[in-house]
């Protein structure tokens, strides 16, 4: 799978895999490294959030301005025309989460997991609400061999659809159903607020990588948050103008559905690429000896 790497300025910890969300990875056998317990959440965030490490230097998660989470949990972002838009829900469909084992380990050290060529996987699908961090099924109490990790990747669900059969607008014969849906509304102070849904296919997936690595330890509960900062998602995009000029008609709920890479002269592709460059990971250690 072709993915664009996200080189992160700060990455403190990461996690593991198993066959399904209800089965822990296998126990440490004779000679195997101890297993660390990990919980995982995947959320949207802002670079202004205190939980997200501040990015400096060469980090790819940059902000042209500060975006704060609203009291109701939504995010108000500004597009390139200076118009404010509020993001009210962000959902993704993940088919697999892959963890590259530490250089010192191989699949023989990860008994009981789905492992191939030094990569351990959690197989889905998982429906993830990036506003709350909730996943269905849940991703909790995952176990990973202790060690120094450098990379985790998300493969998003890809499902081919027939032309005109998606129920989400007109798609070509070789199109895929959206695996990320962002819903929101325009600023009501400049005319009637309009509802929109951005339906994207992140077919390249999302990779989070730190060349120096991050340590998972068996002595602590490792609480891992994979975060996408929304600050720059509309960089280079005039979404309000797009909604003014699009020939797409609203659906029965009054929502304008914009799909794929090509809407509004390539705005979909610009948004997708901005999202793929917005990742970060934060790890909070729990109780010692847990």
Residue pairs with C-beta under 8 A, 6 or more apart in sequence:
1 153
1 155
1 204
1 205
2 204
3 153
3 204
3 205
3 206
3 207
4 204
4 207
4 276
4 277
5 207
5 209
6 60
6 61
6 206
6 207
6 208
6 209
6 276
6 277
6 279
7 58
7 59
7 60
7 209
7 210
7 211
8 55
8 59
8 60
8 61
8 208
8 209
8 210
8 279
8 280
8 281
9 53
9 55
9 56
9 57
9 58
9 59
9 61
10 53
10 54
10 55
10 59
10 280
10 282
11 208
11 210
11 214
11 280
11 281
11 283
12 53
12 214
12 281
12 282
12 283
13 214
13 215
13 216
13 222
13 224
13 281
13 282
13 283
13 285
14 38
14 99
14 144
14 149
14 152
14 208
14 214
14 216
14 222
14 224
14 281
14 283
15 38
15 39
15 40
15 99
15 142
15 144
15 152
15 216
15 222
15 224
16 25
16 36
16 38
16 99
16 113
16 120
16 122
16 142
16 143
16 144
16 145
16 216
17 25
17 97
17 98
17 99
17 113
17 114
17 115
17 120
17 121
17 122
17 142
17 144
18 24
18 25
18 112
18 113
18 114
18 122
18 142
18 143
19 113
19 114
19 123
20 123
20 137
21 122
21 126
21 135
21 137
21 138
21 139
22 137
24 141
24 142
24 143
25 35
25 110
25 112
25 113
25 120
25 142
25 143
25 144
26 110
26 111
26 112
26 113
27 35
27 111
27 112
28 34
28 35
28 145
29 111
32 109
32 110
32 111
32 145
33 105
33 109
33 145
33 146
33 147
33 218
34 145
34 146
34 218
35 143
35 144
35 145
35 146
35 218
36 143
36 144
36 145
36 146
36 216
36 217
36 218
36 220
36 222
37 141
37 142
37 143
37 218
37 221
37 222
37 290
38 141
38 142
38 143
38 144
38 216
38 221
38 222
38 223
38 224
39 139
39 140
39 141
39 142
39 221
39 222
39 223
39 224
40 97
40 135
40 139
40 140
40 142
40 224
40 225
40 226
41 133
41 135
41 139
41 224
41 225
41 226
42 92
42 94
42 128
42 130
42 133
42 135
42 154
42 225
42 226
42 227
42 228
43 130
43 131
43 132
43 133
43 225
43 226
43 227
43 228
44 75
44 87
44 90
44 130
44 131
44 227
44 228
44 229
44 230
45 51
45 52
45 69
45 227
45 228
45 229
45 230
45 280
46 52
46 63
46 66
46 67
46 68
46 69
46 75
46 229
46 230
46 231
47 54
47 55
47 61
47 62
47 63
47 66
47 67
47 229
47 231
48 63
48 66
48 67
48 68
48 231
49 69
51 225
51 227
51 282
52 227
52 229
52 280
52 282
53 280
53 282
55 61
55 62
55 280
59 280
60 277
60 278
60 279
61 229
61 231
61 232
61 277
61 278
61 279
61 280
62 231
62 232
63 229
63 231
63 232
64 231
64 232
64 235
65 78
65 231
66 231
67 75
67 76
67 77
67 78
67 230
67 231
68 75
68 76
69 75
70 76
70 86
73 131
73 132
74 86
74 87
74 88
74 131
74 184
75 86
75 87
75 230
76 84
76 85
76 86
76 87
77 84
77 85
77 86
77 87
77 230
77 231
77 233
77 234
78 84
78 85
78 234
79 85
79 234
79 237
79 238
79 239
79 240
80 234
80 235
80 236
80 237
80 238
81 238
81 240
81 241
83 186
83 187
83 190
83 238
83 239
83 240
83 241
84 187
85 184
85 185
85 186
85 187
85 196
85 234
85 239
85 240
86 184
86 185
86 187
87 182
87 183
87 184
87 230
88 183
88 184
88 185
89 129
89 131
89 181
89 182
89 183
89 184
90 129
90 130
90 131
90 180
90 181
90 182
90 183
90 230
91 127
91 128
91 129
91 130
91 180
91 181
92 127
92 128
92 130
92 156
92 179
92 180
92 181
92 202
93 124
93 125
93 126
93 127
93 128
93 156
93 157
93 179
93 180
94 124
94 125
94 126
94 128
94 154
94 155
94 156
94 157
94 179
95 123
95 124
95 125
95 126
95 155
95 156
95 157
95 158
96 121
96 122
96 123
96 124
96 154
96 155
97 121
97 122
97 124
97 126
97 139
97 152
97 153
97 154
97 155
98 119
98 120
98 121
98 152
98 153
98 154
98 155
99 119
99 120
99 121
99 144
99 149
99 151
99 152
100 118
100 119
100 149
100 150
100 151
100 152
101 107
101 109
101 110
101 115
101 118
101 119
101 120
101 145
101 147
101 149
102 145
102 147
102 148
102 149
102 150
102 213
103 148
104 147
104 148
105 118
105 145
105 147
106 118
107 113
107 115
107 116
107 117
107 118
107 120
109 145
110 120
110 145
113 120
113 121
114 120
114 121
114 122
114 123
115 121
120 144
122 139
122 142
124 157
125 157
126 135
126 136
126 137
126 139
127 135
127 136
128 134
128 135
128 136
129 135
130 228
133 225
144 216
144 222
146 216
146 217
146 218
147 215
147 216
148 213
148 214
148 215
149 213
149 214
149 215
149 216
150 209
150 210
150 211
150 212
150 213
150 214
151 207
151 208
151 209
151 210
152 207
152 208
152 226
152 281
153 205
153 206
153 207
153 208
154 205
154 206
154 207
154 226
155 205
156 179
156 180
156 201
156 202
156 203
156 205
156 206
157 179
158 176
158 177
158 179
158 201
158 203
159 176
159 177
160 174
160 175
160 176
160 177
161 171
161 175
161 176
161 177
162 173
163 170
163 171
163 172
163 173
163 175
164 170
164 171
165 171
166 175
166 177
166 259
168 177
168 178
168 199
168 257
168 259
169 199
169 248
169 257
169 259
171 259
171 260
175 201
175 260
176 201
176 203
177 201
178 199
178 200
178 201
178 259
178 260
179 200
179 201
179 202
179 203
180 199
180 200
180 201
180 202
180 275
181 197
181 198
181 199
181 200
182 197
182 198
182 200
182 233
183 195
183 196
183 197
183 198
183 255
184 195
184 196
184 198
185 193
185 194
185 195
185 196
186 193
186 194
186 196
186 240
186 243
187 193
187 240
194 243
194 250
194 254
194 256
195 250
195 253
195 254
195 255
195 256
196 239
196 243
196 255
196 256
196 257
196 258
197 255
197 256
197 257
197 258
198 258
198 268
198 271
199 257
199 258
199 259
199 260
200 259
200 260
200 261
200 268
200 271
200 272
200 275
201 260
201 261
201 272
202 272
202 275
202 276
204 276
206 228
206 276
206 279
208 226
208 279
208 280
208 281
210 281
214 281
214 283
216 222
217 285
219 288
219 289
219 290
220 285
220 286
220 287
220 288
220 289
220 290
221 285
221 286
221 287
221 290
222 283
222 285
222 286
223 283
223 284
223 285
223 286
224 281
224 282
224 283
225 281
225 282
225 283
225 284
226 279
226 280
226 281
227 279
227 280
227 281
227 282
228 275
228 278
228 279
228 280
229 278
229 279
229 280
230 278
231 278
232 274
232 277
232 278
233 271
233 274
233 275
233 278
234 271
234 274
235 270
235 274
236 270
236 274
237 267
237 270
237 271
237 274
238 267
239 264
239 267
242 258
242 263
242 264
242 267
243 256
245 264
246 256
246 258
246 263
246 264
248 256
248 257
248 258
248 263
249 256
250 256
251 257
258 264
258 267
258 268
259 268
260 268
261 268
261 269
261 272
262 268
262 269
